[in-house]
């Protein structure tokens, strides 16, 4: 948790410090362009982490430590260079930061056993990062011209150090073997829906950001003042909603939050009341931040590619952010506010439709699909009248094998395995393999 807290603060500050540094050394226009490129670099880092896991066999500790060191070195380089080296250093820092973020989210997905409180476990350190950012805001100027970047480099190094000093529970070898879920139609529908909804949520956020800047064009507005602290109650509230009744209400709460935030933008379209609108945006857009993390982190511990799914939400978030940052001036100077509002409404309708048809895969159901305790298999299955071959298939399903693995183990065709599974579903009344596994895990408990 300490590493995740420090990382959240590092990333919050990186977006501000590196953009300001580019603007100072190059130009304001260059800063806007490079902010979009920073987002792409961060997205690349998040999506690169699954590949790193394959190459280094998911040795997340050395990956975090090395990436934290790269962030620290690049932060220092950004404070001491100009022109091309400055741009290269900041881009490499954002890329490494993306790898660190994906690694930490993957660690949370795999190591947190009780996912019923996952929302608050993510929200609390993230909210604390906003508080730390506000508290330390006056410190860098006291340290001299490059004080902020040196402080930032120290925080990046501390991320790696906190992991180095932590217990070695993050490595795959230190954990019990995982049991991947069978990717049934139910899990596929959930994951496809989560990705599609995530893209729409992040587009809604990008549009709202553009609407804010269009409505308040030409006004000198402080978007990083005390009002930014309204993210703190927003994140805690969003985390609580995610944990409420297994996250059943969270997707729809996200959509409602997007509606409330954009209404606030239109209701407070004056410089005098701007802080009220900005505070509402920070509060309600915390749901978008939580969606990009908790929704994807709640499932990877039981899937075959945990690193990819843990990184997916944040990777999509920064990908959409980069697109809007680079195309924002073109979009928001050529489209009227009314048309933007209509596009926003259409996206909201699409979001509600996805949430309605997506299906549910709650943390409780995932927990039920975890490894069963040491209970006699015969005691669990004695009332169902399974044949010997059906019981053998069930044992392999509970051991985490998929259709092809079972076929190889039993030396039969995959079609034969599917027939056995159909018989198991019929005799137990389960509607899917996930439900079948959950039945016997509950009996084992």
BELHU-V188262 format. One record per backbone hydrogen bond with DSSP energy under -0.5 kcal/mol. NH is the residue of the N-H (numbers start at 1). CO is the residue of the C=O. E is the energy in kcal/mol with one decimal. If there is no record, write none. Layout:
NH;CO;E
NH;CO;E
//
This chain:
5;1;-2.4
6;2;-2.6
7;3;-2.6
8;4;-2.3
9;5;-2.1
10;6;-2.6
11;7;-2.6
12;8;-2.2
13;9;-2.4
14;10;-2.4
15;11;-1.8
16;12;-0.8
17;13;-3.4
18;14;-2.3
19;14;-0.5
19;15;-0.8
20;16;-2.4
21;17;-2.4
22;18;-2.3
23;19;-2.4
24;20;-2.3
25;21;-2.4
26;22;-3.1
27;22;-0.5
31;27;-1.9
32;28;-1.9
33;29;-2.1
34;30;-3.0
35;31;-1.9
36;32;-1.5
37;33;-1.8
38;34;-3.0
39;35;-2.1
40;36;-1.8
41;37;-2.4
42;38;-2.6
43;39;-2.6
44;40;-2.5
45;41;-2.0
46;42;-2.2
47;43;-2.4
48;44;-1.5
49;45;-1.2
51;48;-0.6
52;48;-2.1
53;49;-2.5
54;50;-1.6
55;51;-2.2
56;52;-2.9
57;54;-0.5
58;53;-2.4
59;56;-0.8
60;58;-1.8
63;59;-1.4
64;60;-2.8
65;61;-2.6
66;62;-2.6
67;63;-2.6
68;64;-2.9
69;65;-2.0
70;66;-2.1
71;67;-2.5
72;68;-2.2
73;69;-2.5
74;70;-2.7
75;71;-2.3
76;72;-1.9
77;73;-2.4
78;74;-2.4
79;75;-1.0
79;76;-0.5
80;76;-0.7
80;77;-0.9
81;77;-1.0
85;82;-0.8
86;82;-0.8
87;83;-2.1
88;84;-2.7
89;85;-2.5
90;86;-2.2
91;87;-2.2
92;88;-2.4
93;89;-2.1
94;90;-2.2
95;91;-2.3
96;92;-2.6
97;93;-2.3
98;94;-2.0
99;95;-1.7
100;96;-2.3
101;97;-2.6
102;98;-2.5
103;99;-2.2
104;100;-2.5
105;101;-2.3
106;102;-2.4
107;103;-2.1
108;104;-2.1
109;105;-2.3
110;106;-1.9
111;107;-2.6
112;108;-1.8
113;111;-0.8
115;113;-1.1
117;114;-0.8
118;115;-1.2
121;117;-1.9
122;118;-1.7
123;119;-2.6
124;120;-2.7
125;121;-0.6
126;122;-1.4
127;123;-3.0
128;124;-2.5
129;125;-1.5
130;126;-1.2
131;127;-1.7
132;128;-2.6
133;129;-2.4
134;130;-2.0
135;131;-2.5
136;132;-2.6
137;134;-0.6
138;135;-0.5
139;136;-1.5
140;136;-0.9
142;138;-0.6
142;139;-1.2
143;139;-0.7
143;140;-1.6
144;141;-1.0
147;144;-1.5
150;146;-2.2
151;147;-2.7
152;148;-2.4
153;149;-2.4
154;150;-2.1
155;151;-2.0
156;152;-2.3
157;153;-2.3
158;154;-2.0
159;155;-1.5
160;156;-1.4
161;157;-2.2
162;158;-2.9
163;159;-1.6
164;160;-2.3
165;161;-2.2
166;162;-0.6
166;163;-0.6
169;167;-2.4
170;167;-0.5
172;58;-0.6
174;171;-1.1
175;172;-1.4
180;178;-0.7
181;302;-5.6
184;182;-2.1
188;184;-2.5
189;185;-2.2
190;186;-2.0
191;187;-2.6
192;188;-2.8
193;189;-2.2
194;190;-2.4
195;191;-2.2
196;192;-2.5
197;193;-3.0
198;194;-2.3
199;195;-2.3
200;196;-1.8
201;197;-2.9
202;198;-2.4
203;199;-1.9
204;200;-2.7
205;201;-2.0
206;202;-2.3
207;203;-2.7
208;204;-2.5
209;205;-2.4
210;206;-2.0
211;207;-2.6
212;208;-2.5
213;209;-2.1
214;210;-2.2
215;211;-2.7
216;212;-1.9
217;214;-1.1
219;216;-1.8
221;219;-1.0
223;221;-1.0
225;222;-0.6
228;225;-1.6
229;226;-2.2
230;227;-1.8
231;228;-1.9
232;229;-1.9
233;229;-0.6
234;230;-1.5
235;231;-3.1
236;232;-2.2
237;233;-2.5
238;234;-2.5
239;235;-2.7
240;236;-2.1
241;237;-2.4
242;238;-2.2
243;239;-1.6
244;240;-1.3
246;243;-1.2
247;244;-1.2
248;244;-0.6
248;245;-1.1
249;244;-0.6
251;247;-0.6
253;249;-2.2
254;250;-2.2
255;251;-1.6
256;252;-2.3
257;253;-2.4
258;254;-2.0
259;255;-1.7
260;256;-2.7
261;257;-2.4
262;258;-1.8
263;259;-2.1
264;260;-2.0
265;261;-1.5
266;262;-1.5
267;263;-2.2
268;264;-1.6
269;266;-0.6
270;268;-1.0
274;271;-0.7
276;273;-0.6
277;273;-1.4
278;274;-3.1
279;275;-2.8
280;276;-1.9
281;277;-2.2
282;278;-2.6
283;279;-2.4
284;280;-2.8
285;281;-2.7
286;283;-0.8
287;284;-1.6
289;285;-1.7
290;286;-2.4
291;287;-2.5
292;288;-1.9
293;290;-1.1
294;290;-2.0
295;290;-0.8
297;293;-2.4
298;294;-1.8
299;296;-0.6
300;296;-0.9
302;299;-2.0
303;300;-1.8
306;303;-0.6
309;305;-2.0
310;306;-2.4
311;307;-1.5
312;308;-1.2
313;309;-0.7
315;311;-2.2
316;312;-2.6
317;313;-2.0
318;314;-2.4
319;315;-1.9
320;316;-2.6
321;317;-2.2
322;318;-2.3
323;319;-1.8
324;320;-2.3
325;321;-2.2
326;322;-2.1
327;323;-2.5
328;324;-1.3
331;327;-2.6
332;328;-3.1
333;329;-0.9
334;330;-0.6
334;331;-0.7
335;331;-0.9
340;336;-2.4
341;337;-2.5
342;338;-1.9
343;339;-2.5
344;340;-2.5
345;341;-2.3
346;342;-2.3
347;343;-2.3
348;344;-2.2
349;345;-2.3
350;346;-2.1
351;347;-2.3
352;348;-2.5
353;349;-2.1
354;350;-2.2
355;351;-2.4
356;352;-2.0
357;353;-1.9
358;354;-1.5
359;355;-0.5
366;362;-2.0
367;363;-2.4
368;364;-2.0
369;365;-0.9
369;366;-0.6
370;367;-1.7
375;373;-2.0
380;376;-1.4
381;377;-1.5
382;378;-1.2
384;381;-1.7
386;381;-0.5
391;387;-2.5
392;388;-1.8
393;389;-2.2
394;390;-2.4
395;391;-2.3
396;392;-1.8
397;393;-2.3
398;394;-2.6
399;395;-1.1
400;397;-1.6
401;396;-2.3
406;402;-2.6
407;403;-2.4
408;404;-2.0
409;405;-2.4
410;406;-2.7
411;407;-1.0
412;407;-2.1
417;413;-1.7
418;414;-2.4
419;415;-1.8
420;416;-2.1
421;417;-2.6
422;418;-2.3
423;419;-2.0
424;420;-2.2
425;421;-2.6
426;422;-2.3
427;423;-2.4
428;424;-1.8
429;425;-1.9
430;425;-0.7
436;432;-2.2
437;433;-2.7
438;434;-2.2
439;435;-2.1
440;436;-1.4
441;437;-1.9
442;438;-2.3
443;439;-1.9
444;440;-1.9
445;441;-1.4
//
